[in-house]
């Protein structure tokens, strides 16, 4: 068992892999670690899979990385202190898992769906030294984290998979376009895709993102 600050579910990399990678996954608001752990069977064999559970309880088996409210104009107001606390715990968890599994930061991918994707992006932009890249589905960029963004030099050579649904009914497609525009101004190797779906991972989206992971691991 791994000794980590956050609750988690874990699937080891395939036995015999010489240089394993680590994929850290984070669920959306109101869900739990079981959610994205369901993707483990699709993740390429060189990856350890770690599905984290957010620290803020909303109800039975329902957790959030941070609470938020939606304003009348559709904009969101987040609990910034909760986001910062969660991001600190995520960073500590990624660091501890890397050390305990013997996987260096340049073989770590952090990803997530919706609010979990928000946290992945925020970690990449503020602490890029902890990871190689992010795999983000149906998410948005937090303006609150941009004052803490790392320098372009620190982000050089990082990788990002960003995908979204063209008819996403929870996070508008414009949010994905904003992520794309922001990352295109940085020295990040970006793969951006759209799929004809709502706020759910399209089957082709899953296949394509898993292929992207395999490419990262050189398989």
N, C-alpha and C positions, 0 to 999 in steps of 0.2 A: 504493500500500500504506500502511496505517496503521502507525504506530510505537507499539506497545503493550507493556506489561509481560508480558501473558499471551499464549499461543498462541491463535489464533482462526481462524474462517472468516467471510467477510463477503459480504453481498449488498447492493448499494446500493439506495436508494429509487428509485422510478420517476422517470425523467428528466422534468424540467419541473415537479416539485412545488416550489411556492414556499417552503413552510415545512415541510421534512421533519422527521420524528420519528426517534428511535433506540430500537430494541428490543434489549436485551442479554439473551441467553439462557445459562443454565448447566445442564449435564447432571447426572444423578444419579451416585451412587457406582459406580465400576467401569465407567463409560462414557467418552465422549470428545466432542470438539467436533462430530463428524459427526452425533451422535445428534439433537440438537434442531435442527441446521441443516436437517434433513429437513423441518422445518415451514416453512421460508422461503417456499415456494410458496403457502402459505395466508395468510401475513401480509399485511395491507392494504398497498397500494402506497406510501402516504406514509412508510413506515418503512424506514430502514436496518436491516438485521438483522446482528447481531454475535453469533456463537456462540462462547463462551469455552471453553477447556480448562483443567481444574483442574491445579494445579502438582505434586500428589503422585502419583507413579507407583505403581500397584499391580501392574502386569503389562503384557504387550503390548497397546497401545491401550486400557489401562484406567487411569483416573485418579480421584482423590478430592480433594474440597476439604478434608476432614480425615478422619482415621481414628477409628474408634469401636469399642466393644465393647458387647454386649448382656448385661445382667445376668440372673440367674435369674428375677427378677420381671418381666422384659420392659423394664425401664428401660435407658437407654443411658448409657454413659460416653464422653465425647468427648475427643479430644486438643485441649484448649482453645487451646494455643499455635498449633497448625496452623490452627485456625479463625480466630484473630486474624490470622495471617500472610496467609491466603487473603483475608480480608475487606479487609485493607489493599491487597493487590494488585488486588482487584476495584474498590475505590474509586479507585485510581490509574488503572486501565484505563478505567473509566467517565468519569472526568474528562478523560483524554487523548483518548478517542474523541469526546467532546462537543466539545472544543476543535478537533480536527482536522477534524471533519465540519461544524462550525459549527452544532451543534444545542444550544440552551440547556437547562439542567437541567429547565425546566418542560415540555420535550417529550421527556423520557427515561423509558422504562419498562424496569425490570429484572425479569427473570422466570426461572423455572426449574422443573424437575421434581425432586421428592424432595429429595436433598441440595442440588441447585441452587436449589430453592425456599427451603430453609432459609437459604441465603446471601442470597437476595433479601430475605427478610423481615428478616434481621439488618441488612442495609445500610439498608433503609428506616427501621428503628427507631433506628438509631444515627447515621446520616448522611443525614437526609431532604433536606438542601439539595442533594444530588447528583441527585435524580430527582423525577419527578412521581408515580410510582406503581409498583406491582408486579403481576405476573401469575404466580400461584403454583399449581402443580398437585401434589396428593398429597404434602403436606409436613408439617412440624411446626415449632413455635416453640422456639428454644433458650433455656432458662432462664438459661444462662450469659451471654447478652448483655443481659439486662434491666437489670442495674445500670448499663449504659452507655446506656440508652434516652434519646433526646432528650425535650425537654419537650413537653407537649401543644401549646403555641403553635407550636413548630417543625414539628409533624406536622399542623397545621391545613390542611385542604384537600387532603391527599394521597389517592391513590386505590389501591384494592386489589381485585384479582380473586383469590378463593380458591376452589378446587374440589377435590373428593376423591371417591374411590370408596366406595360404601356397603359393599362387601365387600373393601376393600383388604386384601391379605394380607401386606403389608410394614409399612406405617405405618397403625395403626388409625384408624378414623373419629373416635374420641375426640380424636385429635391435631388434626384439622381443627376440631372443636368448640372446642378450647382456643384455637386461633388466632382463631376468630370471636369468642369471648368477650373475648379480649384487645383486639382491634381495635374492638369495639363500645364499649369504655370510652374510646376515643380519638377525636379529631375527624377520623377517616379515613372517606372515602366508600367503603364496603365493598359489594362484590357477592359473595355466597356461594352456591355451587351444589354439589349432590351428584348423582352419576351411578351407575347400576347397573353397576359394573365393579370389577375388582381394581386392582393397582398398574400401571395403564396409562392413557393418555389416551383416553377414550371418544370416538368420532367426533362425537357431539353436543356433548361437552365442548369439543372442538377448535373446532367451528363457533361455539359460544356465546362462547368466550374470544376468538376472532378478531373477532367482532362487537363485543365489549367494547373491544378495541383500536381498532377503527374509530371507535367512539363517542368514545374519548379524543382521537383525531386530528380529530374533527369531520367524518368522512366518512360 
